[in-house]
Amino acid sequence: MIEKPSLAPAEIIRETLSRPSIFKNEEPLSLEYLPSRLPHRENQLRFLAELFRSVIEKPGTTSPRVLITGDIGTGKTVLAQRFGTDITRTAKTLKLNLLYRHINCREYRGSLFMILKRVLQTFTPTFPQRGFSSEELLQILLDQLDDKNLHIILTLDEADMLIKTEGTTSLYNLTRIQEERPGRPVRLSLIIILRDLRLIEDLDRSTQSTLQRNIIRLERYTPPQLETILKERVELAFKEGTVPEEVVNFVADMASPAGDARFAIELLWRAGKYADTEGAKELKPDHLRAAANSVYPVMRTEYSQHLSHHEKLLLLGLARVLERTNMPYATMGDVEIAYKIACEEFKEPGRAHTQVWKYVQNLSATGIVSTQLSTTGFRGKTTLLGLSTAPASAIRRWLEASLAKA
């Protein structure tokens, strides 16, 4: 049998683009999509609106501080963003000066200075890059809010990173700054999104009491709840008749152990891509199996896009140790040795222990790496590092490919 000559890259692209797609609009399956409805989160949205009611009815009198917590994929981010969009729209109709800003702390490396600088650049794009402390930036922000007669709701998403990086000080300053301005309108309200509620225990009592007054806990989605969410997205994203109901149920079952809606939606999108690649007219279970086999949660874009080059090298070292030993945890010492070997392999100078430990804390804050103190069986006390979200071999392969492209 004579093989057909392979197509040139340009021909492959033209052929792909000319092939019919089962998608009609991929946007509802993207990470950036903000749905108009929040199935199974309506009560939490109502409670959030109630907590901020005074900001609309009596602006300048109170500054709510709300804590939203829950596992990955339970809707924390989309709940806050939907609320922020709707309350600013309401304020505009009432001619109130209200601004909502949603900041991902992981994106800004857990630095309050960088977060406040980004917020200030909303008002002053040319705001100086340096020369101020975070405390000074906070005072400047409040002065600007006074000058503009403006109230801001600041959402700190992935605040785990902020706490692990800066400890108590940053959240204490944010929650207590109004007390230093007696007699002046209160203009800064906070929504803190935290994955690990245990981190609150590390804060001082004053900050704990402030944040624990208003907690919204989001439980994992059940399979029927995931089905509701997926059916809405299917209707918006796929052409009619291309996604059978049993396939939607299959996606919900695949994502149900973690109750992770984001993972379920990403599986649906990726499966649609596999279907389009082979020219299928509808989504089938095998497309979903292929999608699930090709991606683990740790390798999803929102987990990996903010990792630094050296954090990837450290993660690679950890994955290699765990794959070689077939053990659930590796010692900090073994991981540092493997990290330095990875640095040599990719021609990067290795960092000192103090900086490596910061990388570990950052990776732990993102949920990619789990840490615990050693018990019996180890000489002395040491930190043990593990990977609980994906096989070490899969992470190793992904990182080697990612670092080779860098």
C-alpha atoms as a printed R data frame, in Angstrom:
    type eleno elety resid chain resno       x      y      z
1   ATOM     1    CA   MET     A     1   0.000  0.000  0.000
2   ATOM     2    CA   ILE     A     2   1.370  3.385 -1.045
3   ATOM     3    CA   GLU     A     3   1.156  6.008  1.664
4   ATOM     4    CA   LYS     A     4  -0.349  9.357  0.790
5   ATOM     5    CA   PRO     A     5   2.189 12.179  0.832
6   ATOM     6    CA   SER     A     6   2.026 14.184  4.052
7   ATOM     7    CA   LEU     A     7   0.417 17.601  3.877
8   ATOM     8    CA   ALA     A     8   2.374 20.805  4.298
9   ATOM     9    CA   PRO     A     9   1.631 22.726  7.522
10  ATOM    10    CA   ALA     A    10  -0.323 25.418  5.639
11  ATOM    11    CA   GLU     A    11  -2.468 22.750  3.982
12  ATOM    12    CA   ILE     A    12  -3.164 21.094  7.342
13  ATOM    13    CA   ILE     A    13  -4.345 24.419  8.765
14  ATOM    14    CA   ARG     A    14  -6.552 25.143  5.738
15  ATOM    15    CA   GLU     A    15  -8.047 21.661  5.895
16  ATOM    16    CA   THR     A    16  -8.737 21.989  9.632
17  ATOM    17    CA   LEU     A    17 -10.404 25.389  9.275
18  ATOM    18    CA   SER     A    18 -12.602 24.190  6.410
19  ATOM    19    CA   ARG     A    19 -13.901 21.176  8.372
20  ATOM    20    CA   PRO     A    20 -17.349 21.571 10.057
21  ATOM    21    CA   SER     A    21 -17.328 22.010 13.844
22  ATOM    22    CA   ILE     A    22 -19.766 20.803 16.482
23  ATOM    23    CA   PHE     A    23 -19.165 24.096 18.337
24  ATOM    24    CA   LYS     A    24 -21.264 27.172 17.679
25  ATOM    25    CA   ASN     A    25 -19.542 29.384 20.290
26  ATOM    26    CA   GLU     A    26 -16.599 28.259 22.417
27  ATOM    27    CA   GLU     A    27 -16.673 31.285 24.733
28  ATOM    28    CA   PRO     A    28 -19.077 29.720 27.310
29  ATOM    29    CA   LEU     A    29 -16.487 26.965 27.850
30  ATOM    30    CA   SER     A    30 -13.567 29.345 28.442
31  ATOM    31    CA   LEU     A    31 -12.065 30.166 31.839
32  ATOM    32    CA   GLU     A    32 -12.814 33.865 31.329
33  ATOM    33    CA   TYR     A    33 -16.547 33.379 30.663
34  ATOM    34    CA   LEU     A    34 -18.893 34.974 33.195
35  ATOM    35    CA   PRO     A    35 -22.317 33.288 33.062
36  ATOM    36    CA   SER     A    36 -25.463 35.350 33.476
37  ATOM    37    CA   ARG     A    37 -26.837 32.768 35.920
38  ATOM    38    CA   LEU     A    38 -25.146 30.855 38.730
39  ATOM    39    CA   PRO     A    39 -27.006 27.552 39.176
40  ATOM    40    CA   HIS     A    40 -26.877 26.273 42.769
41  ATOM    41    CA   ARG     A    41 -25.158 29.441 43.972
42  ATOM    42    CA   GLU     A    42 -28.212 31.745 44.011
43  ATOM    43    CA   ASN     A    43 -28.538 31.694 47.815
44  ATOM    44    CA   GLN     A    44 -24.879 32.600 48.290
45  ATOM    45    CA   LEU     A    45 -25.264 35.444 45.776
46  ATOM    46    CA   ARG     A    46 -28.305 36.751 47.693
47  ATOM    47    CA   PHE     A    47 -26.387 36.609 50.976
48  ATOM    48    CA   LEU     A    48 -23.434 38.426 49.434
49  ATOM    49    CA   ALA     A    49 -25.780 41.149 48.180
50  ATOM    50    CA   GLU     A    50 -27.302 41.424 51.661
51  ATOM    51    CA   LEU     A    51 -23.870 41.824 53.265
52  ATOM    52    CA   PHE     A    52 -23.091 44.728 50.909
53  ATOM    53    CA   ARG     A    53 -26.547 46.297 51.083
54  ATOM    54    CA   SER     A    54 -25.361 49.234 53.197
55  ATOM    55    CA   VAL     A    55 -22.741 50.152 50.571
56  ATOM    56    CA   ILE     A    56 -25.606 50.953 48.194
57  ATOM    57    CA   GLU     A    57 -28.180 52.292 50.646
58  ATOM    58    CA   LYS     A    58 -25.827 54.307 52.892
59  ATOM    59    CA   PRO     A    59 -22.504 54.721 51.056
60  ATOM    60    CA   GLY     A    60 -19.545 55.717 53.198
61  ATOM    61    CA   THR     A    61 -20.985 54.367 56.464
62  ATOM    62    CA   THR     A    62 -19.744 50.768 56.442
63  ATOM    63    CA   SER     A    63 -17.064 48.677 54.753
64  ATOM    64    CA   PRO     A    64 -18.025 44.977 54.668
65  ATOM    65    CA   ARG     A    65 -15.302 42.336 54.773
66  ATOM    66    CA   VAL     A    66 -16.426 38.973 53.452
67  ATOM    67    CA   LEU     A    67 -14.600 35.665 53.251
68  ATOM    68    CA   ILE     A    68 -15.508 33.188 50.486
69  ATOM    69    CA   THR     A    69 -14.063 29.701 50.871
70  ATOM    70    CA   GLY     A    70 -14.361 26.338 49.130
71  ATOM    71    CA   ASP     A    71 -12.476 23.723 47.147
72  ATOM    72    CA   ILE     A    72 -11.189 24.183 43.593
73  ATOM    73    CA   GLY     A    73 -13.992 24.470 41.052
74  ATOM    74    CA   THR     A    74 -16.781 25.256 43.529
75  ATOM    75    CA   GLY     A    75 -17.524 28.666 42.014
76  ATOM    76    CA   LYS     A    76 -15.710 31.070 44.351
77  ATOM    77    CA   THR     A    77 -14.272 33.281 41.622
78  ATOM    78    CA   VAL     A    78 -17.353 33.342 39.406
79  ATOM    79    CA   LEU     A    79 -19.586 34.128 42.423
80  ATOM    80    CA   ALA     A    80 -17.485 37.176 43.301
81  ATOM    81    CA   GLN     A    81 -17.197 38.343 39.686
82  ATOM    82    CA   ARG     A    82 -20.929 37.957 39.027
83  ATOM    83    CA   PHE     A    83 -21.668 39.905 42.206
84  ATOM    84    CA   GLY     A    84 -19.126 42.603 41.335
85  ATOM    85    CA   THR     A    85 -20.558 43.067 37.837
86  ATOM    86    CA   ASP     A    86 -24.148 43.251 39.080
87  ATOM    87    CA   ILE     A    87 -23.570 45.554 42.057
88  ATOM    88    CA   THR     A    88 -21.588 48.078 39.997
89  ATOM    89    CA   ARG     A    89 -24.361 48.060 37.381
90  ATOM    90    CA   THR     A    90 -26.915 48.699 40.137
91  ATOM    91    CA   ALA     A    91 -24.787 51.489 41.598
92  ATOM    92    CA   LYS     A    92 -24.518 53.130 38.184
93  ATOM    93    CA   THR     A    93 -28.308 53.252 37.775
94  ATOM    94    CA   LEU     A    94 -28.475 54.959 41.194
95  ATOM    95    CA   LYS     A    95 -25.648 57.361 40.229
96  ATOM    96    CA   LEU     A    96 -23.376 56.055 42.995
97  ATOM    97    CA   ASN     A    97 -19.590 56.026 42.563
98  ATOM    98    CA   LEU     A    98 -18.734 52.381 43.130
99  ATOM    99    CA   LEU     A    99 -15.760 50.486 41.689
100 ATOM   100    CA   TYR     A   100 -15.194 46.717 41.768
101 ATOM   101    CA   ARG     A   101 -11.680 45.331 41.311
102 ATOM   102    CA   HIS     A   102 -10.882 41.601 41.169
103 ATOM   103    CA   ILE     A   103  -7.213 40.762 41.783
104 ATOM   104    CA   ASN     A   104  -5.638 37.300 41.654
105 ATOM   105    CA   CYS     A   105  -2.964 37.265 44.363
106 ATOM   106    CA   ARG     A   106  -1.110 34.421 42.674
107 ATOM   107    CA   GLU     A   107  -0.673 36.564 39.572
108 ATOM   108    CA   TYR     A   108   0.997 39.238 41.717
109 ATOM   109    CA   ARG     A   109   3.160 36.733 43.618
110 ATOM   110    CA   GLY     A   110   1.320 37.318 46.899
111 ATOM   111    CA   SER     A   111   2.675 40.858 47.183
112 ATOM   112    CA   LEU     A   112   0.346 43.480 48.651
113 ATOM   113    CA   PHE     A   113   2.619 46.167 47.218
114 ATOM   114    CA   MET     A   114   2.121 44.871 43.665
115 ATOM   115    CA   ILE     A   115  -1.617 44.424 44.216
116 ATOM   116    CA   LEU     A   116  -2.135 47.980 45.493
117 ATOM   117    CA   LYS     A   117   0.077 49.398 42.737
118 ATOM   118    CA   ARG     A   118  -2.150 47.666 40.170
119 ATOM   119    CA   VAL     A   119  -5.287 49.110 41.776
120 ATOM   120    CA   LEU     A   120  -3.790 52.602 41.891
121 ATOM   121    CA   GLN     A   121  -2.904 52.381 38.211
122 ATOM   122    CA   THR     A   122  -6.669 52.268 37.615
123 ATOM   123    CA   PHE     A   123  -6.669 55.963 38.535
124 ATOM   124    CA   THR     A   124  -3.117 56.876 37.574
125 ATOM   125    CA   PRO     A   125  -1.663 54.694 34.773
126 ATOM   126    CA   THR     A   126   1.764 56.308 35.217
127 ATOM   127    CA   PHE     A   127   1.912 55.705 38.984
128 ATOM   128    CA   PRO     A   128   5.594 55.259 40.037
129 ATOM   129    CA   GLN     A   129   6.909 51.691 40.030
130 ATOM   130    CA   ARG     A   130   8.777 52.048 43.324
131 ATOM   131    CA   GLY     A   131   9.521 54.429 46.162
132 ATOM   132    CA   PHE     A   132   6.615 53.518 48.470
133 ATOM   133    CA   SER     A   133   5.839 50.830 51.028
134 ATOM   134    CA   SER     A   134   2.597 48.873 50.833
135 ATOM   135    CA   GLU     A   135   1.306 50.802 53.875
136 ATOM   136    CA   GLU     A   136   1.965 54.100 52.070
137 ATOM   137    CA   LEU     A   137   0.243 52.807 48.933
138 ATOM   138    CA   LEU     A   138  -2.807 51.910 51.005
139 ATOM   139    CA   GLN     A   139  -2.991 55.448 52.405
140 ATOM   140    CA   ILE     A   140  -2.543 56.914 48.901
141 ATOM   141    CA   LEU     A   141  -5.369 54.685 47.632
142 ATOM   142    CA   LEU     A   142  -7.750 55.896 50.325
143 ATOM   143    CA   ASP     A   143  -6.793 59.521 49.661
144 ATOM   144    CA   GLN     A   144  -7.566 59.034 45.969
145 ATOM   145    CA   LEU     A   145 -10.914 57.461 46.833
146 ATOM   146    CA   ASP     A   146 -11.681 60.525 48.986
147 ATOM   147    CA   ASP     A   147 -10.714 62.896 46.179
148 ATOM   148    CA   LYS     A   148 -12.991 61.078 43.738
149 ATOM   149    CA   ASN     A   149 -15.785 60.428 46.261
150 ATOM   150    CA   LEU     A   150 -15.512 56.765 45.327
151 ATOM   151    CA   HIS     A   151 -16.123 53.471 47.127
152 ATOM   152    CA   ILE     A   152 -14.175 50.366 46.041
153 ATOM   153    CA   ILE     A   153 -14.898 46.692 46.574
154 ATOM   154    CA   LEU     A   154 -11.547 44.931 46.340
155 ATOM   155    CA   THR     A   155 -11.621 41.158 45.832
156 ATOM   156    CA   LEU     A   156  -8.424 39.301 46.647
157 ATOM   157    CA   ASP     A   157  -8.679 35.946 44.877
158 ATOM   158    CA   GLU     A   158  -6.271 33.112 45.780
159 ATOM   159    CA   ALA     A   159  -5.543 34.978 49.035
160 ATOM   160    CA   ASP     A   160  -3.812 31.798 50.250
161 ATOM   161    CA   MET     A   161  -0.776 33.120 48.371
162 ATOM   162    CA   LEU     A   162  -0.922 36.516 50.108
163 ATOM   163    CA   ILE     A   163  -1.103 34.942 53.574
164 ATOM   164    CA   LYS     A   164   1.682 32.437 52.914
165 ATOM   165    CA   THR     A   165   3.915 35.121 51.408
166 ATOM   166    CA   GLU     A   166   3.346 38.028 53.800
167 ATOM   167    CA   GLY     A   167   1.723 36.494 56.863
168 ATOM   168    CA   THR     A   168  -0.567 38.545 59.092
169 ATOM   169    CA   THR     A   169   0.592 42.069 58.284
170 ATOM   170    CA   SER     A   170  -1.073 42.645 54.911
171 ATOM   171    CA   LEU     A   171  -4.565 41.450 55.831
172 ATOM   172    CA   TYR     A   172  -4.327 43.232 59.181
173 ATOM   173    CA   ASN     A   173  -3.541 46.534 57.444
174 ATOM   174    CA   LEU     A   174  -6.341 46.045 54.915
175 ATOM   175    CA   THR     A   175  -8.956 45.236 57.538
176 ATOM   176    CA   ARG     A   176  -7.896 47.913 60.036
177 ATOM   177    CA   ILE     A   177  -6.934 50.875 57.854
178 ATOM   178    CA   GLN     A   178 -10.359 52.524 58.292
179 ATOM   179    CA   GLU     A   179  -9.776 52.835 62.042
180 ATOM   180    CA   GLU     A   180  -6.929 55.263 61.340
181 ATOM   181    CA   ARG     A   181  -9.385 57.643 59.608
182 ATOM   182    CA   PRO     A   182 -11.951 58.571 62.293
183 ATOM   183    CA   GLY     A   183 -14.720 60.857 61.067
184 ATOM   184    CA   ARG     A   184 -13.989 60.238 57.375
185 ATOM   185    CA   PRO     A   185 -16.173 58.114 55.059
186 ATOM   186    CA   VAL     A   186 -15.217 54.447 54.822
187 ATOM   187    CA   ARG     A   187 -14.447 53.637 51.213
188 ATOM   188    CA   LEU     A   188 -12.700 50.241 51.042
189 ATOM   189    CA   SER     A   189 -14.631 46.966 51.275
190 ATOM   190    CA   LEU     A   190 -13.045 43.543 50.932
191 ATOM   191    CA   ILE     A   191 -13.900 40.130 49.562
192 ATOM   192    CA   ILE     A   192 -11.239 37.570 50.472
193 ATOM   193    CA   ILE     A   193 -11.306 34.310 48.479
194 ATOM   194    CA   LEU     A   194  -9.492 31.572 50.353
195 ATOM   195    CA   ARG     A   195  -9.178 27.914 49.429
196 ATOM   196    CA   ASP     A   196  -7.723 26.698 52.731
197 ATOM   197    CA   LEU     A   197  -9.706 28.101 55.646
198 ATOM   198    CA   ARG     A   198  -7.114 26.740 58.073
199 ATOM   199    CA   LEU     A   199  -4.812 29.601 57.062
200 ATOM   200    CA   ILE     A   200  -7.078 31.942 59.033
201 ATOM   201    CA   GLU     A   201  -5.770 30.252 62.185
202 ATOM   202    CA   ASP     A   202  -2.320 31.685 61.424
203 ATOM   203    CA   LEU     A   203  -3.593 35.274 61.518
204 ATOM   204    CA   ASP     A   204  -3.696 37.429 64.629
205 ATOM   205    CA   ARG     A   205  -6.934 37.343 66.639
206 ATOM   206    CA   SER     A   206  -8.016 40.792 65.553
207 ATOM   207    CA   THR     A   207  -7.857 39.922 61.847
208 ATOM   208    CA   GLN     A   208  -9.439 36.516 62.490
209 ATOM   209    CA   SER     A   209 -12.435 38.054 64.240
210 ATOM   210    CA   THR     A   210 -12.904 40.577 61.435
211 ATOM   211    CA   LEU     A   211 -12.889 37.974 58.655
212 ATOM   212    CA   GLN     A   212 -14.805 35.233 60.479
213 ATOM   213    CA   ARG     A   213 -17.883 37.396 60.943
214 ATOM   214    CA   ASN     A   214 -18.991 36.982 57.330
215 ATOM   215    CA   ILE     A   215 -18.009 33.615 55.825
216 ATOM   216    CA   ILE     A   216 -19.595 32.117 52.709
217 ATOM   217    CA   ARG     A   217 -18.716 28.429 52.349
218 ATOM   218    CA   LEU     A   218 -19.162 26.786 48.963
219 ATOM   219    CA   GLU     A   219 -19.570 23.021 49.039
220 ATOM   220    CA   ARG     A   220 -18.455 20.748 46.214
221 ATOM   221    CA   TYR     A   221 -20.987 20.376 43.418
222 ATOM   222    CA   THR     A   222 -22.923 17.110 43.381
223 ATOM   223    CA   PRO     A   223 -23.290 15.141 40.096
224 ATOM   224    CA   PRO     A   224 -26.862 16.446 39.503
225 ATOM   225    CA   GLN     A   225 -25.669 20.023 40.107
226 ATOM   226    CA   LEU     A   226 -22.781 19.536 37.670
227 ATOM   227    CA   GLU     A   227 -25.281 18.223 35.109
228 ATOM   228    CA   THR     A   228 -27.346 21.417 35.446
229 ATOM   229    CA   ILE     A   229 -24.279 23.605 34.882
230 ATOM   230    CA   LEU     A   230 -23.044 21.517 31.959
231 ATOM   231    CA   LYS     A   231 -26.437 21.451 30.223
232 ATOM   232    CA   GLU     A   232 -26.534 25.258 30.237
233 ATOM   233    CA   ARG     A   233 -23.024 25.465 28.807
234 ATOM   234    CA   VAL     A   234 -23.784 22.812 26.180
235 ATOM   235    CA   GLU     A   235 -26.799 24.778 24.995
236 ATOM   236    CA   LEU     A   236 -24.690 27.916 24.638
237 ATOM   237    CA   ALA     A   237 -21.533 26.346 23.194
238 ATOM   238    CA   PHE     A   238 -22.514 23.425 20.962
239 ATOM   239    CA   LYS     A   239 -24.716 23.049 17.917
240 ATOM   240    CA   GLU     A   240 -28.060 21.439 18.582
241 ATOM   241    CA   GLY     A   241 -28.032 17.654 18.675
242 ATOM   242    CA   THR     A   242 -24.247 17.278 18.883
243 ATOM   243    CA   VAL     A   243 -24.004 16.471 22.616
244 ATOM   244    CA   PRO     A   244 -26.295 13.625 23.770
245 ATOM   245    CA   GLU     A   245 -27.681 13.831 27.310
246 ATOM   246    CA   GLU     A   246 -25.901 10.633 28.364
247 ATOM   247    CA   VAL     A   247 -22.586 12.278 27.421
248 ATOM   248    CA   VAL     A   248 -23.371 15.238 29.687
249 ATOM   249    CA   ASN     A   249 -24.127 12.780 32.504
250 ATOM   250    CA   PHE     A   250 -20.822 11.040 31.793
251 ATOM   251    CA   VAL     A   251 -18.878 14.306 32.129
252 ATOM   252    CA   ALA     A   252 -20.612 15.029 35.442
253 ATOM   253    CA   ASP     A   253 -19.717 11.561 36.727
254 ATOM   254    CA   MET     A   254 -16.083 11.988 35.681
255 ATOM   255    CA   ALA     A   255 -15.805 15.297 37.553
256 ATOM   256    CA   SER     A   256 -17.961 14.326 40.531
257 ATOM   257    CA   PRO     A   257 -15.245 12.972 42.892
258 ATOM   258    CA   ALA     A   258 -13.861 16.510 43.290
259 ATOM   259    CA   GLY     A   259 -17.148 18.310 42.538
260 ATOM   260    CA   ASP     A   260 -15.062 20.557 40.290
261 ATOM   261    CA   ALA     A   261 -17.205 22.481 37.775
262 ATOM   262    CA   ARG     A   262 -14.193 24.077 36.070
263 ATOM   263    CA   PHE     A   263 -12.653 20.700 35.399
264 ATOM   264    CA   ALA     A   264 -15.971 19.377 34.051
265 ATOM   265    CA   ILE     A   265 -16.313 22.339 31.685
266 ATOM   266    CA   GLU     A   266 -12.720 21.984 30.515
267 ATOM   267    CA   LEU     A   267 -13.254 18.269 29.850
268 ATOM   268    CA   LEU     A   268 -16.299 19.151 27.762
269 ATOM   269    CA   TRP     A   269 -14.366 21.687 25.690
270 ATOM   270    CA   ARG     A   270 -11.359 19.419 25.166
271 ATOM   271    CA   ALA     A   271 -13.598 16.486 24.212
272 ATOM   272    CA   GLY     A   272 -15.269 18.735 21.639
273 ATOM   273    CA   LYS     A   273 -11.858 19.446 20.149
274 ATOM   274    CA   TYR     A   274 -11.128 15.725 19.847
275 ATOM   275    CA   ALA     A   275 -14.483 15.243 18.132
276 ATOM   276    CA   ASP     A   276 -13.755 18.059 15.669
277 ATOM   277    CA   THR     A   277 -10.281 16.695 14.949
278 ATOM   278    CA   GLU     A   278 -11.695 13.399 13.732
279 ATOM   279    CA   GLY     A   279 -14.649 15.032 11.968
280 ATOM   280    CA   ALA     A   280 -17.296 13.491 14.252
281 ATOM   281    CA   LYS     A   281 -20.828 14.847 14.080
282 ATOM   282    CA   GLU     A   282 -21.466 14.441 17.801
283 ATOM   283    CA   LEU     A   283 -19.611 14.108 21.074
284 ATOM   284    CA   LYS     A   284 -19.026 10.529 22.207
285 ATOM   285    CA   PRO     A   285 -17.779  8.942 25.448
286 ATOM   286    CA   ASP     A   286 -14.468  8.032 23.795
287 ATOM   287    CA   HIS     A   287 -13.810 11.719 23.128
288 ATOM   288    CA   LEU     A   288 -14.261 12.360 26.850
289 ATOM   289    CA   ARG     A   289 -11.953  9.511 27.780
290 ATOM   290    CA   ALA     A   290  -9.299 10.920 25.478
291 ATOM   291    CA   ALA     A   291  -9.766 14.368 27.014
292 ATOM   292    CA   ALA     A   292  -9.501 13.051 30.582
293 ATOM   293    CA   ASN     A   293  -6.409 11.037 29.678
294 ATOM   294    CA   SER     A   294  -4.667 14.107 28.246
295 ATOM   295    CA   VAL     A   295  -5.028 16.528 31.126
296 ATOM   296    CA   TYR     A   296  -4.743 16.473 34.895
297 ATOM   297    CA   PRO     A   297  -5.998 19.356 37.044
298 ATOM   298    CA   VAL     A   298  -2.449 20.421 37.966
299 ATOM   299    CA   MET     A   299  -1.653 21.014 34.287
300 ATOM   300    CA   ARG     A   300  -4.676 23.214 33.637
301 ATOM   301    CA   THR     A   301  -3.933 26.757 32.539
302 ATOM   302    CA   GLU     A   302  -5.182 28.519 35.664
303 ATOM   303    CA   TYR     A   303  -2.846 26.421 37.825
304 ATOM   304    CA   SER     A   304   0.277 26.615 35.715
305 ATOM   305    CA   GLN     A   305   0.275 29.989 33.947
306 ATOM   306    CA   HIS     A   306   1.748 31.892 36.912
307 ATOM   307    CA   LEU     A   307   4.528 29.433 37.782
308 ATOM   308    CA   SER     A   308   8.002 30.929 37.481
309 ATOM   309    CA   HIS     A   309  10.790 29.150 35.602
310 ATOM   310    CA   HIS     A   310  12.464 28.050 38.849
311 ATOM   311    CA   GLU     A   311   9.199 26.888 40.387
312 ATOM   312    CA   LYS     A   312   8.798 24.608 37.365
313 ATOM   313    CA   LEU     A   313  12.353 23.345 37.849
314 ATOM   314    CA   LEU     A   314  11.679 22.634 41.523
315 ATOM   315    CA   LEU     A   315   8.416 20.892 40.648
316 ATOM   316    CA   LEU     A   316  10.282 18.817 38.058
317 ATOM   317    CA   GLY     A   317  12.814 17.773 40.688
318 ATOM   318    CA   LEU     A   318  10.031 16.722 43.056
319 ATOM   319    CA   ALA     A   319   8.208 14.770 40.340
320 ATOM   320    CA   ARG     A   320  11.397 12.918 39.383
321 ATOM   321    CA   VAL     A   321  12.140 11.921 42.985
322 ATOM   322    CA   LEU     A   322   8.597 10.662 43.562
323 ATOM   323    CA   GLU     A   323   8.531  8.788 40.260
324 ATOM   324    CA   ARG     A   324  11.873  7.113 41.050
325 ATOM   325    CA   THR     A   325  11.041  6.146 44.651
326 ATOM   326    CA   ASN     A   326   7.347  5.406 44.087
327 ATOM   327    CA   MET     A   327   6.729  6.979 47.503
328 ATOM   328    CA   PRO     A   328   3.967  9.457 48.429
329 ATOM   329    CA   TYR     A   329   6.434 12.039 49.801
330 ATOM   330    CA   ALA     A   330  10.019 13.177 49.277
331 ATOM   331    CA   THR     A   331  12.279 14.976 51.732
332 ATOM   332    CA   MET     A   332  13.149 18.606 51.201
333 ATOM   333    CA   GLY     A   333  16.824 17.631 50.935
334 ATOM   334    CA   ASP     A   334  16.235 15.081 48.171
335 ATOM   335    CA   VAL     A   335  14.078 17.528 46.247
336 ATOM   336    CA   GLU     A   336  16.714 20.286 46.481
337 ATOM   337    CA   ILE     A   337  19.328 17.907 45.025
338 ATOM   338    CA   ALA     A   338  16.979 16.963 42.165
339 ATOM   339    CA   TYR     A   339  16.153 20.660 41.624
340 ATOM   340    CA   LYS     A   340  19.846 21.531 41.231
341 ATOM   341    CA   ILE     A   341  20.299 18.674 38.751
342 ATOM   342    CA   ALA     A   342  17.331 20.036 36.767
343 ATOM   343    CA   CYS     A   343  18.886 23.515 36.855
344 ATOM   344    CA   GLU     A   344  22.125 22.145 35.374
345 ATOM   345    CA   GLU     A   345  20.153 20.245 32.728
346 ATOM   346    CA   PHE     A   346  18.331 23.388 31.604
347 ATOM   347    CA   LYS     A   347  21.418 25.606 32.063
348 ATOM   348    CA   GLU     A   348  20.037 27.697 34.926
349 ATOM   349    CA   PRO     A   349  21.999 28.721 38.040
350 ATOM   350    CA   GLY     A   350  20.402 27.097 41.092
351 ATOM   351    CA   ARG     A   351  18.961 29.269 43.847
352 ATOM   352    CA   ALA     A   352  19.939 29.199 47.521
353 ATOM   353    CA   HIS     A   353  17.935 27.274 50.128
354 ATOM   354    CA   THR     A   354  16.029 30.334 51.371
355 ATOM   355    CA   GLN     A   355  14.746 31.110 47.883
356 ATOM   356    CA   VAL     A   356  13.967 27.438 47.190
357 ATOM   357    CA   TRP     A   357  11.879 27.363 50.367
358 ATOM   358    CA   LYS     A   358   9.903 30.350 49.066
359 ATOM   359    CA   TYR     A   359   9.220 28.401 45.867
360 ATOM   360    CA   VAL     A   360   7.902 25.536 47.993
361 ATOM   361    CA   GLN     A   361   5.581 27.907 49.856
362 ATOM   362    CA   ASN     A   362   4.279 29.367 46.595
363 ATOM   363    CA   LEU     A   363   3.635 25.907 45.126
364 ATOM   364    CA   SER     A   364   1.932 24.865 48.339
365 ATOM   365    CA   ALA     A   365  -0.299 27.967 48.219
366 ATOM   366    CA   THR     A   366  -1.464 27.057 44.718
367 ATOM   367    CA   GLY     A   367  -2.400 23.542 45.847
368 ATOM   368    CA   ILE     A   368   0.024 21.862 43.424
369 ATOM   369    CA   VAL     A   369   2.397 20.673 46.164
370 ATOM   370    CA   SER     A   370   1.336 19.263 49.538
371 ATOM   371    CA   THR     A   371   3.644 19.623 52.544
372 ATOM   372    CA   GLN     A   372   3.890 18.014 55.961
373 ATOM   373    CA   LEU     A   373   6.458 17.587 58.706
374 ATOM   374    CA   SER     A   374   8.236 14.251 58.925
375 ATOM   375    CA   THR     A   375   7.361 11.821 61.722
376 ATOM   376    CA   THR     A   376   8.946  8.450 62.473
377 ATOM   377    CA   GLY     A   377  11.371  6.904 60.013
378 ATOM   378    CA   PHE     A   378  13.299 10.114 59.319
379 ATOM   379    CA   ARG     A   379  16.392 11.466 61.039
380 ATOM   380    CA   GLY     A   380  15.421 14.720 62.727
381 ATOM   381    CA   LYS     A   381  12.614 16.979 61.558
382 ATOM   382    CA   THR     A   382  12.297 17.733 57.872
383 ATOM   383    CA   THR     A   383   9.618 18.941 55.498
384 ATOM   384    CA   LEU     A   384   8.079 16.312 53.238
385 ATOM   385    CA   LEU     A   385   6.769 17.304 49.817
386 ATOM   386    CA   GLY     A   386   4.131 15.460 47.832
387 ATOM   387    CA   LEU     A   387   1.948 15.673 44.711
388 ATOM   388    CA   SER     A   388  -1.679 14.835 45.339
389 ATOM   389    CA   THR     A   389  -3.359 16.128 42.180
390 ATOM   390    CA   ALA     A   390  -1.677 14.112 39.403
391 ATOM   391    CA   PRO     A   391   0.766 11.216 38.869
392 ATOM   392    CA   ALA     A   392   4.411 12.200 39.227
393 ATOM   393    CA   SER     A   393   5.174 10.690 35.811
394 ATOM   394    CA   ALA     A   394   2.533 12.864 34.111
395 ATOM   395    CA   ILE     A   395   3.811 16.016 35.797
396 ATOM   396    CA   ARG     A   396   7.377 15.105 34.912
397 ATOM   397    CA   ARG     A   397   6.521 14.647 31.222
398 ATOM   398    CA   TRP     A   398   4.519 17.878 31.126
399 ATOM   399    CA   LEU     A   399   7.289 19.915 32.787
400 ATOM   400    CA   GLU     A   400  10.059 18.497 30.616
401 ATOM   401    CA   ALA     A   401   8.071 19.475 27.530
402 ATOM   402    CA   SER     A   402   7.207 22.910 28.969
403 ATOM   403    CA   LEU     A   403  10.785 23.726 30.005
404 ATOM   404    CA   ALA     A   404  12.201 22.546 26.692
405 ATOM   405    CA   LYS     A   405  10.013 25.141 24.929
406 ATOM   406    CA   ALA     A   406  11.031 27.981 27.274
